[in-house]
Amino acid sequence: MKTLKYKIAVLCFSALTTVSCSDFLQEDPRGQMTNLESFTEKSDLEGSIHALYYQIKMASGYIGIYAPVLMGDDMTSIISKSNFTDWDQFISNDGNPMMTSGVGCWSCMWNVVKAANYIINGVATTPGVTQDDINFAIAEARFWRAYAYFWMVRCWGPLPIIESYQLNVDATVSTEEQVYDFLVKDLKFAETYLPTEYTTEPWNINGLNTIANRAAAQAVLAQVYLTMAGWPLNKGTEYYKLAAEKAKELIDQVENGTYKYQVFDEFWKVYSRQYNKSNTEIILPVYFTKDFGVGDASQAARGLAELMENMTAELPEETGGFSDMRAEIKFWKDFPAGPRKKAIFGDVYYHNQDKKVVPWFYDNVTNCNNPYYVMFAFANDEVEYDQTKSYNEQADGWSDQTAAFIRLSEVYLWYAEAVGRSGSGDKAKAIELLNTVRRRADGKWNDPSYNYYPSTLSNEELAEAAYNEHGWEIAGYYKSMTTRYHDQRRMNRLKEHFEYRLTNPEIEVTEQWLKENPDKADMVNGPVYMKERVTMTGSWDDSKMYAPYPSIDTSLYPSLKK
């Protein structure tokens, strides 16, 4: 089974990854798929699902797909690479390679749509499969097609709705609302036909799901409704209510035992390598393996496993990382102290040149000196990363890992926010779930009497508390951090952050650092004042909240031009 699975998957990989680095909407993959014009047996169908997930994994890389949504928020700062920094400053152009390259955001998401449509259009005639097999395959494909469109509509706005695997854009460009209506239908279909749990490999490994199930569809639907309630559709109370209802459906099924999810008792375990294979908090998983296939496909998969699951990109250059993406100083300073913050941020790092352990603000000149996210830098499967050692001393090569696109704690917070903003739902339950997340963050999991948030919260206070907690809960993890940009966008708060960076006031950092590290006072000699390293220029307008369409496609399809 394994050999056949890989053989079929690699055929699909070849078909779906040889598309040129431009003109993604025009490219017709049929001529490249002569070996798989139709599904001739059940193994072809299974192979197509593996191929779909390969495209999803490729789209999950930080190099391209996250560029337009990881930047410009109050959580991240790109200080070393101009192609990223342009996004961070809201000045990226229609030729930016983080959008147009083979691993860029535009191309990767259209490749997911292509792979999904290939399944949707081809599965019905497969010999020897049941209607349940067909419904399952179509549900997986429609789930990820919806997810791709959800991603793209928040980046680009109006889009062509393509339901054929022939991606010729002769159709008119649909409005944002039409795109949302389309993807909601896909998600509702997925919710109906995806199973609750998987029990056999490769869909279940180590007792955990490796692909989307019904709970994943419900979680994404809740997130979609929450998004539709805010900017730019501004559907308001009705859709906040829908978000609360859908999140509550999932939560109820967790609590009655239908879904086997539960949050960890300690935050550091959430992204710990040693707990990854038993992480029951992950609702939307994508499984990365060091042994994904053969040839080029294998190398790509291994590369993603190494890059995405070790996260050297965010570590300081002086400790063996790349300093690509760092935390904003203000976000770090405002972040509530406690075990969650300790798990997410690096307080110190090993300075290779000076051969000593130093605070993150040790050298206020180089691009190493923003707070850095450390929680997803691994040593090996059994030992957590040690900030006092060079990364190069600890890296151990490839590892199988399950990526967490959505976690149960996020659904708790979406429910709490939606209840607060809609003014409907079980408010007491919402506050209880909000406190559940915060109890773990503060290291008080075993103290049920500890409730950081009082039962007297107003609806507005509840909504804002949940919104803020979600930002802190996902900080430092690429696949989740993108949600922060989207959160700020739907609440129309990116302008506020733009203006903060425009003024860029000095921030004193040593006082806060010493409060959190009283045992390291000897490392600090006087106060240190810093400014954000990525600043804004010009003035704000709402068009900054949309990415530009690639020039190669707008030249061929003028309807894409805004």
Summary of the structure (lengths in Angstrom):
residues: 562
radius of gyration: 22.9
end to end distance: 48.4
largest distance: 74.3
contacts: 1953
relative contact order: 0.13
helix: 52%
strand: 8%
